[in-house]
């Protein structure tokens, strides 16, 4: 399938012929794709498709060939916020939620306390994400859903221009996942950042994403989720018979972004 960038989208990021190899093994091949400004772009694909690898190239964490361009930012690279799929840490560590968040901003040791102005700002953000009651709770005592919200709060506290989330609803029940996505929608519109998320949940993509990149080591398709996620595209992305919707339940293919992202 020939892939073309959507000509009508105002891009925040563009990948131009990006490839990644590791010990002679090809992970990504000739990636040409875009992340429209101000929208929510979802990267979907099977395990091993290179989704996280593509994000790591964006963060300049791994070597790659090709070019990644950032458009319309005051500096060479945007301010990033990153929410990983999981957080590895010692759950016995005596660190509260508020201290965890303050560590992103404060240079002086936390044992000397948190600046009053910073504490006020972080508590206000926790209130907006529904986590105010967790401020003084040990980080290791949080449930999966609570920890996910706290990591999101930490990323938002950095005032990102580009917020990246790896499986934002991972480890959260359906209701919790919907609440998480609704929070992200609200914050994105309020703060005017661009959102990029990796997800396996096609219902989340259809409900919340404004742009989708279908990836399986190469770009299979890209565009408006409501028009691009056809049974044919999903079969080519995930392989045949992988939970493909019945014909007629998803509209025909074709990008209809028209600069609305």
N, C-alpha and C positions, 0 to 999 in steps of 0.2 A: 504494500500500500504506500503510495507516494505521500509524503508529509509536507505540508506547507504551513508557515506561520500565518496566523490570522492577520490579514492586512489591516483590519479596522480597529485593532486593540491598541490602547496606549500602554506600552510595556513598562513594567518596573524592572524586570530582569529578562535578558535573552541569552539562551544557550546557543552557541554557534559551532556546530561540528565538534562537540565535546565527546571524547572517548576516554575510557579508563581501562588499563590493564594491570594485572597483579601477577607477577611470576609467570608471564606469558599467557595467562588466562584472561580472555576478554570479558569485562564486566559490563561496560557500556560501549555502544557503537554509534558514532556519528549522530549524537543527540542535537537536534535543532528544535527548540521549544521556547515558549514564552510564558512569563508570569505577568498577567495584566495588573496594572496599578490599581490599588484600592479594593481589589476583590479578594475572594477566597479561592485559591487554586488547590485542587486535590490531585495528588499523584497516586494512581492506583495500578496494581499489578500483582502477580503471584509472588510467593516467597522466592527470593533469589533473583528477582527481576532487576535489581539495581536501584531501588527506590531510595534507600538510605545512602547509598553511594552517591547518587545525584545530589542529595542534600549536602553531603560532606564536601563535594566539589564547590558548591555554592559558598560554604563556610571556609573554603580554602584549607581544609584539613587533610586532603590527600592530593597527590599529583594527578594531573590530567593533561590531555592535549586538547587543542581547540581554544575557544574564547568564551568567557562569560562576561557580559556587559550589564552594568547597572545604569539605569536611565533616570535623570531628573532629580538626583540627590545632591545635596550641597557639598558633600565630601565624595571621595573616590568610591567608597563603599558605604552602604546604609548602616544604621544602627540595627543590630540583630537582637532578637529575643528568641531563645531556643528552649523548647519544652521536650525533653527526651521521653521515650516510651516508658522508661523506668529509671529509678535513681538508686544507685548502689551506695550504701553508707552503713555505718555501724549503728544499728537501732538502739544500742545501749548508750550512745553518746548523749551527754547532757546538753542538748541544744534545742531551744524552743523554736517554734515556727517564726516568731518575730526576729529572733537572732539569726536564723537561717536567711531570712529575707534581707536583713540589715547587712549581712556579710557581702552582698553584691555592691554595696555603696560606701561602706565605712572602712577606712584604712586603719584606724586605731583598733587595738584588740577589743573584742566584745566584752572581756572581763571588766573593762572600764565603763561599760554601759553603752546604751544607744543614744545618739543625739536626740534631744527632745523634738526638734523639727522633723527629723527623719522618722522617728517613732510615730508622730502624728500622721505623717503622710502614708506610712505603711499600714497603720491601723485603718485608715480611711479606705485604702485599696482593698484590704481584707474584707471590710464591710461590703464593698461593691461586689466582691466575688462570693459572698455568702460564707466567709470564713472567719468572721470577727471573733467567734467563740473559740477559735483554735489558736489565737495569738500566743497564749502562754503555755500551750500544750507541748510536750516533748515531740520532736519531729518523728521519733521512732514509734510513737504511740498512735500514729494516724493510720486510718484505713487506706486502701488503694485509691478510692475516690477522693478522700480528703487530701491525700498527698498530691494527687493530680491537680486539684484546684490550687493548692499552695504553690506548686511549681509554676502554674499558669500565673498566679499573682506575682511571683518572683520575676518572671519574664516580663510581665506588663510594667512592673516597677522600674524597668530600665528604659521605658518610653521608646519601644522599638519602632523603627520604620518598616521593618520586615520581620514578622513573627512566624517562626517555623515550629511546627508541632509534629511529633512522630507518634502516630496512633493516639490522638488525644482522648479517645473514649476507651482505651485499653484498660481492662481490669475494673470497669465501671458497668453497673447494670444499665439497662436500656433507658430508664428514666433519668439516671445520672448523666448518661451520655448526651441525651437531648438537652438537659440543663446546661452542660458544658458548652455545647455548640451554640445554644442561644446566648450564653454569656459572651462567647467569642464574636458572634454577629453584632451584638450591642456595642462591645468595646471597639470593634473595627470601624463601625460607623461613627462612633463618638470621637475616636482618636485618629482616624484616617490613616491607619497603617495597612500594609498589604500582608495577607495571610497565606501561608503555604502549609499544607498538611499532608502527611502520608496516612492513608487509611485503607482498610480492606472492606469497609462498610459502605456498600453502594447506596443504601438508603440514606445514609448521612450525606453522601456526595450529592444525591439528587435534591435533598432538602436544604442543604446549606452552601454547597460550593457554587461559585459563579463561573468556574473554569475548571476543566479536568485535563490531565495529561495521562494517557494510557501508556504504560511502559512495560516492556519485557525485553530488557537489554538494549532495545531500540525504541524509538517512538512509534507506537501503533496508530494513535490518533490523538487529536487535541482540539478542544473547543468547548462550547456550551454543553454541560452535562445532559441537559434535557433533550438535546438533539444528537449528541455524539455517541452516547452509550447505547448503541444498537446491539442486538444479539450477535451480529456479524463482528462488530468491533470487540465485544466482550469475549467471543469465542477465540478471536485472534490474540487477544491479550492474555486470557487465562487458560486457553485450551478448551476443546469442546466439552460440553456437558458439565461445566463447573458452575452450576447454579445460575445458568443463563435465563433471563426472563422469557416468558412465552412471547412469540411473535405478536406484534401489535400493541404490547403493553408499554413500549418505549418508542417515541417518535423516530422518524427516519433521520439518517445522519446528515451532517452539514453544519459548519460553524456559523452561528448567527450572533456573534458577540457585538458587532456594530458599535464598538466604543463605549458600551454601557458599563463595563467593569470598573 
